[in-house]
Amino acid sequence: MNLFKRAWWRLTGHLGKTLMLVGLFFVICTLVLSGFLIEAAAARAADAAKQRVGAVATMQLDVNGLINSGKMEKPDGPQGGSIGKAGDLHASLVDKICESTAVAKCNYSTDGGAFPTKSTKLHQPVPPPQGQDSLGTDLFSASGILDLGEVKEFRNGDSELVAGHGITPDSKSDEIVVEERVAKDNHLEVGDRMKLMVGVLPGAGQERDKREYSFKVVGIYKNSTPDSGQYVPAMMDPANRLYVTPGGGSKLEGKGDKDTVLKNATFTLKDPEDLDRLKKDAEAAGADLRIFPITVNDKQYKTLVGPISKTADFASVTVWLVALAGTVILALIVASSLRERRKELGILLSLGERKPRLLGQHLVEVVACAVVAIGLAGACSQVLSQSIGDKLLAGEVSSAEEDAANKSQEPDYANSMGNGAAGDKEPEARPISSMDIRIGPADIGKVGATGLGIAALATLVPGSRVLRLNPRDILTKGD
């Protein structure tokens, strides 16, 4: 007799057991498919976050690395060594690294000071107390930047241009933007020139660098912080902050004007995993990564995808647990069914039915139930997956936000200026709090293969006993 007919009669003749198998497979396939859909949604969200945020790699001097490299200048006298030219990060080198295919955006900056000259004075409404040595603080604060619009104070509205224009990547090296109080004290207008002296304090036994450089005022801005009415060190007063180009900042640090020397550089990667490629390109450009290591701060990326990645991991573990548990449960059910049907098996064997065909009949019955369950799971899983995924993700997002609130503020090198200041960060990234569940033919194929695999294992493992059955023993001993 055809084993498919026998399987059909068995399924239709015992509807209760058939529905039980279909229900069990439906639960298994629905949970497995939901896990697959959540994993796929998390992968899409992570890829989108990579493209939107990427990661920012920072390149700057490591003094310990310079010392260990043996390139630090060592004078003959008893004085300690100095950083020297080996510790200079040149803009020409950074520009070469910026051409790497791993880099989506490049930025760099300098940060120093500038002494006033005879023709330029500081804004200092309250003089220092009598007898106080203020040489180390009676300077302008000079920031060498690529784009004034990227500076935190201008992004959040604490400062705004009131005349002229700001520093841009196309600005000439002698352009400068000054605060309106300094402009008023020095009778400066847009288009005027002002002289500044190198703002580097001399070391022990060294003479002060008195080189002066002339800058053209291209913009005047207003800072919202008013004068305090009491003495404030000039370099700490927001009114005395000057903005120049990186080349101008390098001059004021005493590096001359042959090549711009930077404090640090930042590279926004196209993909957080491109760090190794960036390092290889940097070494090919001539960078010594022992002295100028490149480190990546993928804080924003991790903040975005952290909760959804944990949700995906949980879904992945669930898939394996459900598949394993489902296989075990089905194997027990099939084994129990075989014991109940021992007389049927004995009669069929005594009539000459081959053992593999008996096992095939059981496999057809279980697979038929699995196919029906897979179809039902495909129809219901998208809504169920969306609900489960959103609840799991909401819990992970809440946990991540609590952890973030409990952490102390740390330096962040993922800011636009690349200076690592804790207070000059990019807008804080918010974790991805929703997932886009989509079901497609590939997902149905995966859950179908999983469901059928479970059906095969759950049938063949306990059903292998059928191959050892003897009709006489079954019918006489009842086992």
C-alpha positions in Angstrom: 0.0 0.0 0.0 1.2 3.5 -0.8 2.9 5.1 2.3 1.5 8.5 1.4 -2.1 7.2 1.5 -1.4 5.6 4.9 0.1 8.8 6.2 -3.0 10.7 5.0 -5.4 8.3 6.6 -3.5 8.5 9.8 -3.5 12.3 9.9 -7.2 12.6 9.1 -8.2 9.7 11.3 -6.5 11.1 14.4 -7.2 14.9 14.1 -6.5 15.5 17.7 -2.9 14.3 17.5 -2.5 16.0 14.1 -3.6 19.4 15.5 -1.3 18.9 18.4 1.7 18.4 16.1 0.7 21.3 14.0 0.3 23.5 17.1 3.6 22.5 18.4 5.3 23.1 15.1 3.5 26.5 14.8 4.9 27.7 18.1 8.4 26.5 17.2 8.4 28.0 13.7 6.9 31.2 14.9 9.5 31.8 17.5 12.3 30.7 15.2 11.1 33.0 12.4 10.6 35.9 14.8 14.2 35.4 15.9 15.4 35.5 12.3 13.3 38.6 11.5 14.6 40.4 14.6 18.2 39.5 13.7 17.7 40.8 10.1 16.1 44.0 11.4 19.0 44.6 13.7 21.5 44.0 11.0 19.8 46.6 8.7 19.7 49.1 11.5 23.4 48.6 12.3 24.3 49.0 8.6 22.2 52.2 8.5 23.9 53.5 11.7 27.4 52.8 10.2 26.6 54.9 7.2 25.0 57.7 9.3 27.5 57.9 12.1 30.5 55.9 11.2 33.3 56.3 13.7 35.8 59.0 14.4 39.5 58.0 14.6 41.9 60.4 16.4 45.5 60.9 15.6 47.7 62.8 18.0 51.1 62.7 19.7 51.8 60.0 22.3 54.7 61.3 24.4 55.5 57.8 25.8 55.6 56.5 22.3 58.0 59.2 21.3 60.2 58.4 24.2 60.2 54.7 23.5 61.0 55.4 19.8 64.3 57.1 20.8 63.5 60.1 18.6 63.1 62.5 21.5 65.7 65.3 21.5 68.3 64.8 24.3 70.5 67.8 25.1 74.0 67.4 26.4 73.3 69.3 29.6 71.6 68.1 32.8 68.2 69.3 31.5 65.6 66.7 30.5 64.8 66.0 26.9 62.4 68.0 24.7 59.8 66.8 22.3 61.5 68.4 19.3 60.5 68.1 15.7 59.9 64.4 15.8 56.8 65.2 17.9 55.3 67.5 15.2 52.2 66.3 13.4 52.3 68.0 10.0 49.2 68.9 8.1 50.9 67.7 4.9 51.0 64.2 6.3 47.4 64.4 7.5 46.2 65.6 4.1 47.7 62.4 2.6 46.0 60.2 5.1 42.7 62.0 4.4 42.9 60.6 0.9 42.4 57.1 2.2 39.3 55.3 0.9 38.4 54.5 4.5 37.9 58.2 5.3 34.6 59.9 4.8 35.5 63.2 6.5 38.8 64.7 7.8 39.4 67.5 10.3 42.3 68.9 12.3 43.1 71.7 14.7 45.7 73.5 16.7 45.2 75.0 20.2 47.6 77.6 21.7 48.0 81.2 22.7 49.4 84.5 21.4 51.1 87.3 23.2 49.9 90.9 22.6 52.2 93.3 20.9 52.7 97.1 21.1 49.9 97.7 18.7 47.5 95.0 20.0 46.3 94.7 23.6 44.2 92.2 25.5 40.7 92.9 26.7 41.3 93.1 30.5 38.8 95.5 32.2 40.1 94.6 35.6 43.9 94.5 35.9 45.6 91.7 37.9 46.3 92.2 41.6 49.4 94.1 42.4 52.5 91.9 42.6 50.9 88.9 40.8 52.9 87.3 38.1 50.5 86.9 35.2 53.0 86.3 32.4 51.7 82.8 31.8 48.1 83.9 31.5 48.4 87.3 29.8 47.8 85.8 26.4 45.2 85.6 23.8 43.7 82.1 23.4 44.2 81.2 19.7 42.4 78.2 18.2 43.4 77.0 14.8 40.3 75.6 13.1 39.2 74.5 9.7 35.6 75.7 10.0 34.2 78.3 12.4 30.7 76.9 12.0 31.8 73.6 13.5 32.9 75.2 16.8 30.7 74.4 19.7 30.1 78.0 20.8 28.8 78.9 17.3 26.8 75.7 16.9 24.9 76.2 20.2 24.5 80.0 19.8 26.8 81.2 22.6 28.7 83.1 20.0 27.7 84.6 16.7 29.3 86.6 13.9 28.3 90.2 13.8 30.5 91.4 10.9 32.5 89.8 8.1 32.8 86.0 7.7 34.2 83.1 9.6 37.2 80.8 9.0 36.6 78.1 6.3 38.7 75.4 4.8 39.5 77.9 2.0 40.7 80.7 4.3 44.2 82.0 3.9 46.7 81.4 6.7 46.7 85.0 7.8 43.0 85.4 8.4 41.6 85.8 11.9 38.3 86.3 13.6 38.2 88.3 16.9 35.6 89.1 19.6 33.9 92.4 19.4 35.3 93.7 22.7 38.9 93.0 21.5 38.0 94.7 18.2 36.6 97.7 20.1 39.6 98.0 22.5 42.0 97.9 19.5 39.8 99.9 17.1 39.7 97.1 14.6 37.2 96.6 11.8 36.8 93.9 9.2 39.7 94.3 6.7 42.2 95.8 9.3 45.4 94.0 10.3 46.6 93.1 13.8 49.9 91.8 15.0 50.4 89.0 17.4 53.5 87.5 19.0 54.3 83.8 19.3 52.5 82.5 22.4 55.0 80.0 23.7 56.5 80.4 27.1 60.3 80.0 27.2 61.8 77.0 29.0 64.5 77.2 31.7 67.5 79.0 30.3 65.8 79.8 27.0 64.9 83.2 25.5 61.4 84.1 24.7 60.3 83.8 21.0 59.5 87.3 20.0 58.5 86.7 16.4 55.4 88.7 15.4 52.9 87.8 12.7 50.3 90.0 11.0 46.8 88.8 10.6 43.9 90.2 8.6 40.6 90.5 10.5 38.0 88.9 8.3 35.3 88.5 10.9 34.1 89.9 14.3 32.0 87.8 16.6 30.1 88.4 19.8 30.3 86.0 22.8 27.3 86.0 25.1 29.4 85.8 28.3 29.6 89.3 29.8 32.5 90.8 31.7 32.4 89.5 35.3 33.5 92.8 36.9 36.5 91.2 38.6 39.9 90.0 37.6 40.0 87.1 35.2 43.2 85.7 33.7 43.2 87.0 30.1 43.6 83.6 28.5 40.5 82.4 30.4 38.3 85.3 29.3 36.0 84.4 26.4 36.6 87.8 25.0 40.2 87.1 24.3 39.6 84.0 22.3 40.8 84.3 18.7 40.1 82.0 15.8 42.7 81.5 13.1 43.4 78.9 10.5 45.4 75.8 11.5 48.4 77.4 9.6 48.0 80.6 11.6 47.8 78.6 14.8 50.9 76.7 13.9 52.8 80.1 13.5 51.6 81.3 16.9 53.0 78.1 18.4 56.4 79.0 17.1 56.5 76.3 14.3 57.0 78.8 11.5 55.2 78.9 8.3 56.9 76.2 6.2 54.4 73.5 7.2 51.4 73.6 9.5 51.9 71.7 12.7 48.8 70.3 14.3 47.7 69.4 17.8 45.6 66.5 16.5 43.6 65.2 13.5 40.3 63.4 13.3 39.1 61.0 10.6 35.5 60.1 10.3 35.4 56.5 9.0 32.9 55.3 6.4 32.6 52.1 8.5 33.7 51.6 12.1 35.5 48.4 11.0 37.8 50.4 8.6 40.3 51.3 11.3 42.9 48.7 10.2 42.7 49.9 6.6 43.1 53.5 7.8 46.2 52.5 9.8 47.7 50.8 6.8 47.1 53.9 4.6 48.6 56.1 7.3 51.8 54.0 7.4 52.0 54.1 3.7 51.7 57.9 3.8 54.8 57.9 6.1 53.2 58.2 9.6 54.9 56.6 12.5 52.0 55.1 14.5 54.2 54.5 17.5 54.5 58.3 17.9 51.1 59.2 16.4 48.8 56.4 17.2 45.4 56.3 15.6 42.6 55.3 18.0 38.9 55.1 17.2 36.1 56.2 19.4 33.0 54.5 18.1 31.0 55.8 21.1 28.2 57.2 19.0 27.9 54.1 16.9 27.9 51.8 20.0 25.3 54.1 21.6 23.1 53.8 18.6 23.3 50.1 18.0 24.1 48.8 21.4 20.5 48.0 22.6 19.4 46.7 19.2 22.5 44.5 19.0 21.7 43.0 22.4 18.1 42.4 21.3 19.4 40.6 18.2 21.8 38.5 20.4 18.9 37.5 22.6 16.8 36.6 19.5 19.7 34.5 18.2 20.0 32.6 21.5 16.3 32.1 21.5 16.4 30.6 18.0 18.9 28.0 19.1 17.1 27.2 22.4 13.7 26.9 20.7 15.2 24.7 17.9 16.9 22.4 20.4 14.0 22.2 22.8 11.6 21.7 19.8 13.7 18.8 18.5 13.8 17.1 21.9 10.0 17.5 22.5 9.1 16.3 19.0 11.5 13.3 19.4 9.7 12.3 22.6 6.3 12.7 21.0 7.3 10.6 18.0 8.9 8.0 20.3 5.6 7.8 22.3 3.6 7.5 19.0 5.8 4.7 17.9 5.1 2.8 21.1 1.4 3.4 20.8 1.4 2.1 17.2 3.5 -1.0 17.8 0.7 -3.4 16.7 0.2 -1.4 13.5 3.9 -1.6 12.8 4.0 -5.3 13.5 1.1 -6.1 11.2 2.6 -4.1 8.4 6.0 -5.7 8.8 4.3 -9.2 8.8 2.5 -8.3 5.6 5.9 -7.7 4.0 6.2 -3.9 4.3 9.8 -2.7 4.3 11.2 -1.0 7.3 12.5 2.1 5.6 9.0 2.7 4.2 7.5 2.5 7.7 10.0 5.2 8.8 9.2 7.2 5.7 5.5 7.1 6.6 6.2 8.7 9.9 8.4 11.3 8.4 5.7 12.2 5.8 3.2 12.6 8.7 5.5 14.9 10.7 6.7 16.9 7.6 3.1 17.5 6.6 2.3 19.0 10.0 5.5 21.1 9.7 4.6 22.5 6.3 1.1 23.6 7.5 2.7 25.2 10.6 5.4 27.0 8.5 2.6 28.5 6.4 0.7 29.7 9.4 3.9 31.0 11.0 4.7 33.0 7.9 1.3 34.7 8.0 1.5 35.6 11.7 5.2 36.2 12.5 5.6 39.7 11.2 3.1 41.2 13.6 4.3 39.0 16.4 7.9 39.7 15.7 7.3 43.5 15.6 5.6 43.3 19.0 8.2 41.1 20.6 11.1 43.0 19.1 9.7 46.4 20.2 9.2 45.2 23.8 12.7 43.7 24.0 14.3 46.7 22.4 12.4 49.1 24.7 13.9 47.3 27.7 17.4 47.4 26.3 17.1 51.1 25.5 15.8 51.9 29.0 18.7 50.0 30.5 21.3 51.7 28.2 19.9 55.1 29.1 20.1 54.4 32.8 23.7 53.2 32.4 24.6 56.3 30.5 23.1 58.5 33.1 25.1 56.8 35.8 28.4 57.2 34.0 30.6 60.2 34.7 31.4 62.6 31.9 34.5 61.4 30.0 36.6 63.0 27.3 35.2 62.4 23.8 37.3 62.5 20.7 34.3 62.2 18.5 33.8 66.0 18.5 34.1 68.1 15.5 37.2 69.9 16.6 39.0 66.8 17.7 40.4 68.3 20.9 39.1 65.6 23.2 37.3 68.1 25.5 34.5 66.7 27.5 32.5 69.9 27.0 32.9 70.1 23.2 31.1 67.0 22.0 28.9 66.3 19.1 25.2 66.1 19.9 24.6 63.0 21.9 23.5 60.0 19.9 20.2 58.4 20.9 20.0 54.6 20.8 17.9 53.1 18.0 14.5 52.6 19.7 12.6 51.0 16.9 13.1 48.2 14.4 11.8 47.7 10.9 10.5 44.1 10.7 10.2 42.8 7.1 9.4 39.3 6.0 10.5 37.9 2.7 11.0 34.7 0.8 14.5 34.2 2.2 13.1 34.3 5.7 10.4 31.8 4.9 13.1 29.6 3.3 15.3 29.8 6.4 12.5 28.9 8.8 11.3 26.2 6.4 14.7 24.6 6.4 14.9 24.9 10.2 11.4 23.4 10.7 12.0 20.6 8.2 15.3 19.9 9.8 13.7 19.6 13.2 11.0 17.4 11.8 13.6 15.1 10.2 15.8 14.8 13.3 12.8 14.4 15.6 11.5 11.5 13.4 14.7 9.7 12.3 16.4 9.6 15.7 13.7 7.8 17.6 12.4 6.1 14.4 15.6 4.4 13.9 14.3 1.8 16.3 11.8 0.7 13.6 14.8 -0.7 11.6 15.5 -3.1 14.5 11.9 -4.3 14.9 11.0 -8.0 14.5 7.3 -8.7 13.7 7.2 -11.8 15.9 8.5 -10.0 18.9 6.2 -7.0 18.4 3.0 -9.1 18.1 3.9 -11.6 20.8 5.6 -9.5 23.4 3.8 -6.3 22.7 6.9 -4.1 22.6 
